[in-house]
Amino acid sequence: MDDLDKKIINHLQTGFPICESPYQQVAEELGISEHCLLEHLQKLLANGVLSRFAPLYHAEEMGGALTLAAVKAPAEKFEEIAQIINAFPEVAHNYAREHELNMWFVIATEQPERLNKVLVEIAEQTGLQVYNMPKMKEFFVGLKLEA
């Protein structure tokens, strides 16, 4: 990452404009061209520095539900279990971890009552106990990179 990459990441964490030309507005705020901004974002996505460039939604604020869940996936079936879990449209993220609970995933649903149904369906389809870890309180931790 170069200094401009860091400046872009820092700037975008404060919000993204809702307007006719949001990339142009961000580029102007950063003192660069829209083309330059888009090139840097594409590079950051392509090389894995950014895993995605998208809004984060508060499912609960929109009337839905959100939770972190985990399973103990046997190593020999890890990929198969990941495919089953990832097939659920409600699964937003899925991570392998070095832990007894070695697969962690985030579930976001449009309706609160759907959350428990998804947890049960995942347990039924994988044959594994699903550990539900709903958040009790959210803390915002901003990442600021030194440029």
C-alpha positions in Angstrom: 0.0 0.0 0.0 1.2 3.5 -0.8 0.3 6.7 1.0 -2.6 7.4 -1.3 -4.1 4.0 -0.7 -3.9 4.6 3.1 -5.5 8.1 2.6 -8.3 6.6 0.5 -9.0 3.9 3.1 -9.0 6.4 6.0 -11.3 8.8 4.1 -13.8 6.2 3.1 -14.2 4.9 6.7 -15.9 8.2 7.5 -18.7 7.6 5.0 -19.6 7.5 1.4 -21.7 10.2 -0.3 -25.2 9.4 -1.6 -25.3 11.5 -4.7 -25.3 11.3 -8.5 -21.5 11.0 -8.8 -20.2 9.7 -5.4 -16.8 8.6 -6.7 -16.3 12.0 -8.3 -17.2 13.7 -5.0 -14.8 11.5 -3.0 -12.0 12.0 -5.5 -12.5 15.8 -5.3 -12.4 15.6 -1.5 -9.1 13.7 -1.7 -7.7 16.0 -4.4 -7.3 13.3 -7.0 -9.2 12.3 -10.2 -12.1 9.9 -10.2 -10.1 7.6 -12.5 -7.2 7.6 -10.0 -9.6 6.8 -7.1 -11.2 3.9 -9.1 -7.8 2.5 -10.1 -6.6 2.5 -6.5 -9.9 0.8 -5.2 -9.6 -1.8 -8.0 -6.0 -2.5 -7.1 -6.8 -2.8 -3.3 -9.6 -5.3 -4.1 -7.5 -7.2 -6.6 -4.5 -7.7 -4.3 -6.7 -8.6 -1.3 -6.0 -5.5 0.9 -9.7 -4.8 0.8 -11.9 -7.9 0.8 -14.9 -5.9 -0.4 -16.0 -2.4 -1.0 -19.6 -2.1 0.0 -21.8 -0.6 2.7 -22.3 -2.1 6.1 -25.9 -2.4 7.1 -27.3 -2.6 10.6 -29.7 -5.5 10.1 -31.4 -4.8 13.4 -32.0 -1.1 12.5 -33.7 -2.3 9.3 -36.0 -4.7 11.2 -33.9 -7.8 10.8 -31.5 -9.7 12.9 -27.7 -10.4 13.0 -25.5 -12.9 14.8 -22.1 -14.5 14.9 -22.1 -18.3 14.8 -19.5 -21.1 14.8 -19.2 -24.8 14.3 -16.6 -27.5 15.0 -16.0 -28.7 11.4 -14.0 -31.9 11.1 -10.9 -31.2 9.0 -11.8 -33.9 6.4 -15.2 -32.3 5.8 -14.2 -28.6 6.2 -14.7 -27.6 2.6 -18.0 -29.5 2.3 -19.4 -27.9 5.4 -18.2 -24.4 4.2 -20.1 -24.9 1.0 -23.3 -25.9 2.8 -23.1 -22.9 5.1 -22.1 -20.5 2.4 -25.1 -21.6 0.3 -27.4 -19.8 2.7 -28.1 -16.4 1.4 -28.2 -15.1 5.0 -24.5 -16.0 5.6 -22.6 -12.8 5.0 -19.0 -13.9 6.1 -17.4 -17.2 6.8 -13.9 -17.7 8.3 -11.7 -20.6 9.1 -10.1 -20.2 12.6 -7.4 -21.9 14.6 -9.7 -22.8 17.4 -11.8 -25.7 18.6 -14.7 -23.8 17.0 -12.8 -23.6 13.6 -15.5 -22.1 11.3 -17.1 -18.8 12.2 -19.8 -17.1 10.2 -22.1 -14.1 10.3 -25.8 -14.5 9.7 -28.0 -11.5 8.8 -31.7 -11.9 8.2 -34.4 -9.6 7.0 -36.9 -10.8 9.7 -35.8 -11.6 13.3 -37.8 -14.8 13.3 -35.7 -16.2 10.4 -32.5 -16.1 12.4 -33.2 -19.1 14.5 -34.6 -21.0 11.5 -31.3 -20.5 9.7 -29.3 -21.7 12.7 -31.5 -24.8 12.9 -31.3 -25.4 9.1 -27.5 -25.2 9.2 -27.3 -27.6 12.1 -29.6 -30.1 10.3 -27.7 -29.8 6.9 -24.2 -30.1 8.4 -25.0 -32.5 11.3 -23.1 -30.1 13.6 -24.0 -28.2 16.7 -24.2 -24.5 15.8 -23.0 -22.1 18.5 -24.9 -18.8 18.4 -23.1 -15.8 19.7 -25.3 -12.8 19.4 -23.8 -9.4 20.1 -24.7 -7.8 23.4 -23.2 -4.4 22.6 -21.6 -3.0 19.5 -18.3 -1.0 19.7 -17.0 1.0 16.7 -13.2 0.7 16.3 -12.0 2.8 13.4 -8.9 1.7 11.6 -6.6 4.7 10.8 -3.5 4.0 8.7 -0.5 6.3 9.0 0.3 7.8 5.6 
